[in-house]
Amino acid sequence: MKKKSKLSPIIIVLSVMLLLSAILLCFKMSGKRLSSIKTEDTEVLETKFPYSIEIDNYKVEINEPKLFDHYVLFDYNVETKDGSPIEEGDFNITGSVNFPDKAYFTSADEILTKIRNNSMHITNVGIIVARENYNLYVKNPDFLISARVKGSSKSVKEEKRIDKRVETNGIIYPTKENYKEINKIFKLDNIDFNVLSLGDFDFGSFIPIFVENTSEAERDEVIENYYIRVKSGEFQKNYNLDKWIGFYDGPIKDYSKIDSSYDKNSKYDQFYMAKLLYNPNEVNKDNMEIYLVNKNTNEEVKIN
């Protein structure tokens, strides 16, 4: 019987090192961004808006969120330190809030992003689907920032980014400024459109709309066949409805326990948003008419 040869410790160590090198090389070749993201320490601030913070080549101003019955409006100003141009995808930020009562809230979606050379203005909105007390405050807003490192590749596989979380301690109280609660159902072509509210802001107006017990197919038909028409003196413009967020029966059962005005037996609920972007100087808001319109038949219903 032949004796088994023993591997020397040096050969074993070299083999392990080669194996580890191969594993690391596989990660690099896979295109994953695991090694391309630097996460900075969470920054905790007292709630005193606006905040000014810096991350890599960006100066960020976080303005005070505005709390309304059905949503929270977030607003940010961003500019580069060295005056270099900002491009789409260079900088992302999203906000959230905490509730003292039971609530069903989703993370913020974009209303508007304006880029002008080295500056960016971002307006986002997070929907309050349900809560126990719509008149109550929210607390401790927090923000997630993702910034592309100066000089980094624009390729998703090769770019380098810095992620940062900003937490605040304090309270945001609800406001009714430039805000009108509607919460009324308008029927058009056998669809019940629940227009929740009308908010007037620097960018124009914002209208959340809810359709209960619908379907994804009907949702797509609504997007294709309906729009919002705004009239004010000589100003007239049409705006598409955007899909905001939809829910199936599981989440519906959850948020209907918080707000019993929802039908807990609904199979699918859909929220839409109408982003009415216009120059406020061109529109007399005291003489503004807003209609929900069927594109095909031109049938319309006034909603304000």
C-alpha positions in Angstrom: 0.0 0.0 0.0 1.3 3.4 -1.0 1.7 6.1 1.6 -0.4 9.2 1.1 1.7 12.3 0.6 1.1 15.2 3.0 0.6 18.7 1.7 3.0 21.2 3.2 1.5 24.1 5.3 2.9 26.6 2.7 1.0 24.9 -0.1 -2.2 24.9 1.9 -1.9 28.6 2.7 -1.2 29.4 -0.9 -4.2 27.4 -2.0 -6.5 29.2 0.4 -5.2 32.6 -0.7 -5.8 31.7 -4.4 -9.3 30.5 -3.6 -10.1 33.8 -1.8 -8.7 35.8 -4.7 -10.8 33.9 -7.2 -14.0 34.5 -5.1 -13.2 38.3 -4.9 -12.6 38.3 -8.6 -15.9 36.7 -9.3 -17.7 39.4 -7.2 -15.9 42.1 -9.2 -16.7 40.5 -12.6 -20.4 39.9 -11.6 -21.2 43.6 -12.0 -22.7 43.9 -8.5 -22.3 47.2 -6.8 -21.6 45.8 -3.3 -18.1 47.2 -3.2 -19.2 50.5 -4.9 -21.4 51.8 -2.2 -20.0 53.7 0.8 -22.5 54.0 3.7 -21.9 57.0 5.9 -22.9 57.2 9.5 -26.5 58.2 10.3 -26.8 61.9 11.1 -29.3 62.8 13.8 -30.6 66.4 14.0 -33.0 68.4 16.0 -36.1 69.3 13.9 -35.4 72.9 12.9 -36.0 73.3 9.2 -34.5 73.9 6.7 -31.5 71.7 7.3 -28.2 72.2 5.3 -26.0 69.1 5.0 -23.2 68.1 2.8 -22.5 64.8 1.1 -19.5 64.3 -1.2 -19.8 67.1 -3.8 -23.4 68.1 -2.9 -24.9 70.7 -0.6 -28.4 69.7 0.3 -31.1 71.8 1.8 -34.0 69.8 3.3 -37.1 72.0 3.7 -39.8 71.4 6.2 -42.2 68.6 5.1 -45.9 69.6 4.8 -48.4 67.3 6.4 -51.9 67.1 5.0 -54.8 64.6 5.6 -53.8 62.2 2.8 -50.1 62.8 2.2 -46.8 64.3 3.2 -45.1 66.7 0.8 -41.2 66.7 0.8 -39.1 69.4 -0.7 -35.3 69.6 -1.3 -32.8 71.9 -2.9 -29.5 70.5 -4.1 -26.4 72.1 -5.7 -22.8 71.0 -6.4 -20.0 72.5 -4.3 -17.7 73.1 -7.3 -20.4 74.4 -9.6 -20.2 71.3 -11.9 -23.5 70.3 -13.7 -25.9 67.9 -12.1 -27.2 65.1 -14.3 -30.3 62.8 -13.9 -29.4 60.0 -11.5 -26.6 61.8 -9.8 -28.6 62.4 -6.6 -31.6 60.8 -5.0 -33.4 61.5 -1.8 -36.6 60.1 -0.2 -38.3 61.1 3.0 -40.5 59.3 5.6 -42.2 60.2 8.8 -43.2 58.4 12.0 -46.8 58.3 13.4 -47.9 58.5 17.0 -51.0 56.6 16.1 -51.7 53.6 13.9 -51.2 54.5 10.2 -50.5 53.0 6.8 -48.0 55.1 4.9 -45.9 54.4 1.8 -42.6 55.8 0.8 -42.4 59.0 -1.2 -42.9 59.2 -5.0 -41.7 62.0 -7.3 -43.9 64.9 -8.2 -41.2 67.1 -9.8 -37.5 67.2 -10.3 -36.0 70.3 -11.9 -32.4 70.4 -13.0 -30.7 73.7 -13.9 -27.0 73.3 -14.5 -25.5 72.8 -11.1 -28.7 72.8 -9.0 -31.6 70.5 -8.5 -35.1 71.1 -7.0 -36.9 67.9 -5.9 -40.5 67.6 -4.7 -41.8 64.2 -3.5 -45.0 63.0 -1.9 -45.7 60.1 0.4 -49.3 58.8 0.7 -51.1 58.4 4.0 -53.4 55.5 3.0 -55.0 55.3 6.4 -54.5 56.5 10.0 -56.5 56.6 13.2 -56.5 60.3 13.5 -55.9 62.4 10.4 -55.7 65.6 12.4 -52.8 64.4 14.5 -49.1 65.4 14.1 -46.3 63.2 12.8 -42.9 63.0 14.3 -39.2 62.4 13.6 -38.9 62.7 9.8 -36.0 60.8 8.3 -34.4 60.9 4.9 -32.4 58.5 2.8 -29.8 60.0 0.4 -27.9 58.3 -2.4 -25.3 60.4 -4.2 -23.0 59.5 -7.1 -19.4 60.2 -6.1 -17.8 63.1 -8.0 -16.0 61.8 -11.1 -17.6 58.4 -10.8 -18.6 56.4 -13.9 -22.3 56.8 -15.0 -22.5 53.1 -15.6 -24.7 51.3 -13.0 -22.2 48.5 -12.8 -19.2 50.7 -12.3 -20.5 53.8 -10.5 -19.5 54.7 -7.0 -22.2 56.0 -4.7 -22.5 57.2 -1.1 -25.6 56.4 0.9 -26.5 58.4 4.0 -29.4 58.4 6.4 -30.5 61.6 8.2 -32.8 61.3 11.2 -34.5 64.2 12.9 -36.1 64.6 16.3 -39.2 66.7 16.5 -42.8 67.1 15.4 -44.5 68.2 12.2 -48.1 69.5 12.6 -50.8 69.3 10.0 -51.6 72.3 7.9 -54.6 73.5 5.8 -52.6 76.2 4.0 -53.6 76.4 0.3 -55.3 73.0 0.8 -58.9 72.1 0.2 -60.4 68.8 1.5 -62.8 67.4 -1.1 -63.3 63.7 -0.4 -66.2 63.4 -2.8 -67.1 60.7 -5.3 -67.6 61.8 -8.9 -69.1 59.2 -11.3 -67.9 59.0 -14.9 -68.7 56.1 -17.1 -69.7 53.9 -14.2 -66.4 54.5 -12.4 -66.5 56.1 -9.0 -63.6 58.5 -8.7 -63.1 59.6 -5.1 -61.3 63.0 -5.4 -59.6 63.4 -2.0 -58.3 66.9 -2.0 -56.8 69.8 -3.9 -53.5 71.4 -2.9 -52.0 74.5 -4.4 -48.2 74.9 -4.3 -45.3 76.7 -6.0 -45.2 74.1 -8.7 -48.9 74.1 -9.4 -51.6 71.9 -7.9 -51.8 68.3 -6.7 -54.8 66.1 -6.6 -54.9 62.5 -5.1 -57.7 60.3 -6.5 -58.9 57.0 -5.2 -60.9 54.2 -6.9 -62.1 51.3 -4.7 -62.8 47.7 -5.7 -61.3 48.0 -9.1 -58.7 45.9 -11.1 -55.4 46.3 -12.8 -57.1 46.1 -16.2 -59.5 49.0 -15.2 -56.6 50.9 -13.8 -54.8 50.8 -17.1 -58.0 51.9 -18.9 -58.3 54.9 -16.6 -54.7 55.9 -17.3 -55.3 55.6 -21.1 -58.8 57.1 -21.3 -59.0 59.9 -18.7 -57.2 63.1 -17.9 -57.6 66.3 -15.8 -58.4 69.6 -17.6 -57.6 72.9 -16.0 -59.2 76.2 -17.1 -58.4 79.7 -15.8 -59.2 82.7 -18.0 -57.1 82.2 -21.2 -55.2 79.3 -19.6 -56.3 75.8 -20.5 -54.2 72.6 -20.2 -54.8 68.9 -20.0 -52.9 66.6 -17.5 -52.6 62.9 -17.5 -53.4 60.8 -14.4 -50.5 58.9 -13.0 -50.6 55.6 -11.3 -49.6 56.2 -7.7 -50.0 52.9 -5.8 -52.4 49.9 -5.9 -53.2 47.3 -3.2 -54.6 43.8 -3.2 -56.8 42.2 -0.6 -54.0 41.6 2.0 -53.0 45.2 2.5 -56.6 46.3 2.1 -57.6 44.2 5.1 -54.7 45.8 7.1 -55.5 49.4 6.4 -59.3 48.9 6.6 -58.8 47.9 10.2 -57.2 51.4 10.8 -59.8 53.3 8.7 -63.1 51.6 8.6 -64.3 53.8 5.7 -62.4 51.4 3.4 -64.2 48.3 2.1 -62.3 45.4 3.7 -63.7 43.0 1.1 -62.4 45.0 -1.9 -60.2 42.9 -4.2 -58.1 45.8 -5.5 -57.8 49.5 -4.6 -56.0 52.1 -6.8 -54.7 55.5 -5.9 -53.9 58.0 -8.7 -52.2 61.4 -8.6 -52.8 64.4 -10.9 -49.7 66.6 -11.0 -51.0 69.9 -12.4 -47.7 71.6 -13.2 -48.1 75.3 -14.2 -46.6 78.7 -13.6 -48.8 80.1 -10.7 -48.4 83.6 -12.3 -50.4 82.3 -15.3 -53.3 80.9 -13.4 -55.9 82.7 -11.2 -56.5 80.1 -8.6 -59.6 82.0 -7.4 -61.0 81.5 -10.9 -59.7 78.0 -11.7 -62.0 75.2 -12.9 -60.8 71.6 -12.8 -62.5 68.8 -14.7 -62.1 65.0 -15.0 -62.5 64.2 -18.7 -63.0 61.1 -20.8 -60.6 61.5 -23.7 -62.7 59.6 -26.1 -66.2 61.0 -25.5 -65.1 64.4 -24.1 -67.6 63.9 -21.3 -66.4 65.8 -18.2 -67.3 66.4 -14.6 -66.2 69.4 -12.6 -64.4 68.4 -9.5 -63.6 71.6 -7.6 
